[in-house]
Amino acid sequence: MLPELEADITAEELDREARGELKSLPGDLAELVAKHLVAATRALAAEDAEKAYEHAKVARRFAGRIGVVREAVGIAAYHAGQYAEALSDLRAARRMTGSEAFLPIMADCERGMGRPERALDLVKSKEAEKLDRAGKIELAIVESGARRDLGQLDAAVVTLQRLTELRDPQPREWSARLAFAYADALAAAGHASAAADWFGRAASFDEDGETDAAERYAELTGAVIEDIEEDEGDFDDDFADDASDDDDLDEESPETASAEDDSDEDDDLDEESPENASADEDDDFDDDEDLDEEPAGKQAAAPVKAGGDKPAEEAGFGPAFIEPDYGDVLDGPADKPEA
């Protein structure tokens, strides 16, 4: 049974480029697929990832050979925590479109499946070099998380310290997420004072509530978010002074793990008409849903944010620049440098 569509949904709400890709379908089928893609977009905006995934899967049943459809399913599956399915659909979309735009999400899916080494393979792949600046920043955030997963806490901090955008006082599309990720890495590495300052900075950028920076700031300081706005001018002055410490940053790169296995089988998905659709949609899609050798019952939980035990306080404010010790990603956690 298909999920119900809201009465006011129209195919025209889908962007023009996506509608253009659906022109290869019969008219009525193209309209049905477009409406379910719009429904999936609305559900994601309402933070109902499961509903978004259900609508996206309908679009995949009828138009699984169209790149924009597979992208939509992959994104919806990622937000619903279905990391293996998301990875399979995004790989299919990459083969169909040739775009590497979703590489950061693919790498984060590897983290969600408990494979941070595979995430680092994607970070260091040649395909990553094709990303635009926003994509490279997102990939660096994923890399930092993967190094934390491996116990390389200082390396997670240094990964983000390398980015010049971290010191940009002007709000950008990535500012809130980048500052939050850096604060999270600092907290995990035991630099609570600096982490609090950076959670405050992330909150000042995060007008849309994309992160829980305000809550994390309150946990570490006991202060409400209004206190951040009053001190924002002083924060920017301190931030500019500490930027000069970046000259001491070691530019050593981590050793690259084995190359990504791109030997996934091509899709054998057959499109079907609405008249022939049945409730057993998973049977119609067995050949394409590559779970990448990961049994569904054994998938690792999504990466959790740091901040369980309170780390020891450090004196003064600063980005807490650290000499990196990456170690080998296959040899387990790296030893933490001596203070």
Secondary structure, 3 states (H helix, E strand, C coil): CCCCCCCCCCHHHCCHHHHHHHHHCCHHHHHHHHHHHHHHHHHHHCCCHHHHHHHHHHHHHHHCCCHHHHHHHHHHHHHCCCHHHHHHHHHHHHHHHCCCCCHHHHHHHHHHCCCHHHHHHHHCCHHHHHCCHHHHHHHHHHHHHHHHHCCCHHHHHHHHHCCHHHHCCCCCCCHHHHHHHHHHHHHHCCCHHHHHHHHHHHHHHCCCCCCCHHHHHHHHHCCCCHHHHHCHHHHHHHHHHHHHHHHHCCCCCCCCCCCCCCCCCCCCCCCCCHHHCCCCCCHHHCCCCCCCCCCHHHCCCCCCCCCCCCCCCCCCCCCCCCCCCCCCCCCCCCCCCCC
